[in-house]
């Protein structure tokens, strides 16, 4: 699985103008299930993300995790993280998991992370409008 983490002061996701998920200080996580991924990948990714020390400590150093700061997460499905841009000008997405598998892994990832920190989600497969205030800015790409 692939994810992009953004350290945020706040983030929201809307579908058809309706707020469906939000977070305060914590993480906006864009996540993509790849071909061949299993629940073990989702579990490993959730654990790794929860432990990432990307929040400031009292000395201003990135030394705290989302757990350490009592933060939360907004998890958004993002199949375009599977983009293959190696040929031509139109990305290919064939390395993404099929939609039914992708949705199951996305939901499993959100549930697993939700056992560690409070989690809200977007709506899988929907056309979503995501807004955020990136803190830092800190943006990190991670795989498991």
N, C-alpha and C positions, 0 to 999 in steps of 0.2 A: 504494500500500500504506500501511497505517496501523500504527503501533506505539506502545506505551506502554513506556517504559524506566523501570526502577526500579533505582537504585543500591543494591546489596545487599552485606551481609557474607557471606551465604549464602542459597541457595534450593534447594528440592527439588521434584520432581514425582513423584507416585505414581499408578499405575493399578491398581485392585483391590488396594491395599495394597502393591504392589511398586514399589520405587524404580526409576524409569526414566531419570531425569536429575537432575543437581545441578550447582551451581557454588559456588565459594568467593567471595572478593571479586571483584566485577565487576557484571554486569548480569543482571537478569531482564527478558526482552523478550517482551511479549505482542504478537503480530503477526497482521494480518488482510489478506488479499488482497481487493481491491475489484473490482467489475465493470470490465472494460477494462484491468486491470493486465497488464503483460507482464514478461518477465524483466528488462528494463531498469529497471523500477520496483524490483524486488527488489535488483538490483545497486546502484542509487543509494541505496536505504534502508540496505543493509548498510554501504556506504562512509560515509554520513552518520553512522550510529550509531557506527561505529568511531572517528570523529574528534570526537565530542561531548566537549567539555571539561567534564565534570561531576564529576570526582574532585578531591579536595583536593591542593594542592601543599604544600610545606614551610611555607608561610605560612597554610595553612588556607583558601586561596581555591580556588574551582572553576576549575582551570586545567590539569587533566590528563585525558587520554582513557583509555579502558579499555586501549588499547594501551600507553600511557605507564606505567600501573601494573602491567603484566604480568597483567592480569585475564582473566577468562573470561566466558562468557555461557551462560545457560539460555534457550532459545528455545521458546516455547509458542504453538501456534496458538490464536487467540481470535477467532472469527467475530463475536462479539457487539460487537466494536469498530465494526462496520458499523451498529449500531443507529440507527434513525430514530425519535426520540421526539417528533417534531413534532406528531403527532396522537394523541389518545386516551391510554390508559394502558398499552397493550401495544406494546412496540417492534417495529418491522418490520426485517427483515434482507435485504430484496431487493437492496440495493446491494452485498452481499458477493458475491464470485466464486462460481460454482457449485463444489460440493465437489471435483470432479476437478481443475479449474483451481486452486482454492485450495490443494489439497494440493501440486500441482506447484510453485506459486510459493513456498509455505512451505518446501518442501524445498530449492528453489533458493536462497532467501534464507539458510537455515541453512548451506548448503554454501558460499555466497559469503562470509558472515561468518566461517565456519570456516577460510577461507584467510587470515584476518587475525588472529583470536584463537581460542583453544580454545572449542568450542561443544558443548553437549549439548542434547538436545531432549526434548520431551514426545512424545506419540503422537497424531498427527492424528486428529481425530474421536472420540477416547476421552473418557470422563468422567474428568477428571483432578482430583487434589487437589494444589494448589500451596501450598507454605509458603515464607515468606521472612522475612528480617530486613532491612527497608528501612533503609538507612544515610542518615541526615540528618534526616528523610526527604527523598529526592530522587526525584520522579516527573515524567517529561516525556513529552508526547505529540508525535509527529512523523509527518510524511507524506512520501512521495516518489512 
